[in-house]
């Protein structure tokens, strides 16, 4: 398995619960889409949240998806795949830290690290929610929000790239953020 990867239109068009059902049904490509959708999330928890070395984070990443594949039938709520993977990643990362011979951390140090990782997981969950909600926006809104917030482009740069008058950029961003807020408040709206 390879972590990261470029998202496909199909991978983002299907909701999490439908994707889990497709995996259970053995639909071709469904498992690859699930791994692609959550690969950065799982790896970020291991590498950033628990500060595992790259080889340890890679091992945790592999183990998470191997176990998820084996035990997907144990997931009670198909829509809860993200928190299920997060908890599985957390458990395996903590196990990796405990078993690590190079880092003999005591339990209090592990608790502090686990608390920090929990905060990182909350941040990652928020980012995943925003990313999913962004898919419910028009391409124009997706582009303008991406350019302004992700790429940190100026109004002038956005105006030049999109052909939107510079004086309109601020109001366009405001309207797009209002739409995004609505999608975040009603996540089911994204998959409709």
Secondary structure, DSSP 8 states (H G I E B T S, - for coil): --S-----HHHHHS-HHHHHHHHHTT-TTHHHHHHHHHHHHHHHIIIIIS---HHHHHHHHHHHHHHHHHHGGG-S-GGGHHHHHHHHHHHHHHHHHHH-SS----HHHHHHHHHHHHHHHHHHHHHHHHHHHHTTS-HHHHHHHIIIIIS---HHHHHHHH---HHHHHHHHHHHHHHHHHHHH-GGGTT-
